[in-house]
Amino acid sequence: MSTVLDQAGQTMRERILDDRFVASLYAQLPAGARIRTPGELDASLESVLSRHVAGTDVHVFAYGSLMWNPALEHAGIRPAKVHGWHRSFCLRSIIGRGSEQQPGLMLALDRGGACHGVLLRIEAHRVREELRVLWRREMFTEVYEARWVTACADATAAPAIAFAVNRSHPRYTKGLPVEEMARMISTGTGSLGSCREYFDATLDKLQALGIRDAGMERLRAALIRASTAAG
């Protein structure tokens, strides 16, 4: 498991489980922003698990920061591909790696195409414990929808939990010019760091896995052009 530390020496897992940190993070949301209650988080998790065979391992499909800083206790990781979804910087970020003054862009799965990532395997006896950590990380706001997808790994198909964008959410961005996407990734920054750090870490992990993502490559080229023009 990754042990990426913040400036206070906390791992991502420790931050997720720190009520004070979570409260400070979501206090950055604009007034009136919708946040799921603890009861709603539990109900969402139970709804997803109702379609899982109790007493068996669970796989999580990771395509962004979950690949390089999962914050989950997992028993294995392997490359996988999901059809019908693609990796997309389609989520405007105003907390974490962005702010209302300097919004960034974050990744989600969006419909269409295919996505290469990795499968994280959670052992059966740890499923609820670890998924509660994951839900606390990804599902407090309503920008993501947790769903089951079919992931192909090692020539076999396996059901996996993945986080897709909620297209009805006001922070969903679709069809931005690549230059505007690059600008937001370059300038977005918040309490968790910058969007550019997030982009670079994701691209580095994909390259280490031998995965080429055309959308990420287009964005990298746009980021290079923007940096050259600024210099």
Secondary structure as UniProt FT lines:
FT   TURN            7..8
FT   HELIX           12..16
FT   HELIX           19..26
FT   TURN            27..28
FT   TURN            31..32
FT   HELIX           38..49
FT   TURN            50..51
FT   TURN            54..55
FT   STRAND          58..62
FT   HELIX           65..68
FT   STRAND          76..93
FT   STRAND          104..122
FT   HELIX           124..126
FT   HELIX           127..138
FT   STRAND          144..153
FT   TURN            154..155
FT   STRAND          156..165
FT   TURN            167..168
FT   TURN            170..171
FT   HELIX           178..187
FT   STRAND          189..190
FT   TURN            191..192
FT   STRAND          193..194
FT   HELIX           195..208
FT   TURN            209..210
FT   HELIX           214..230
//
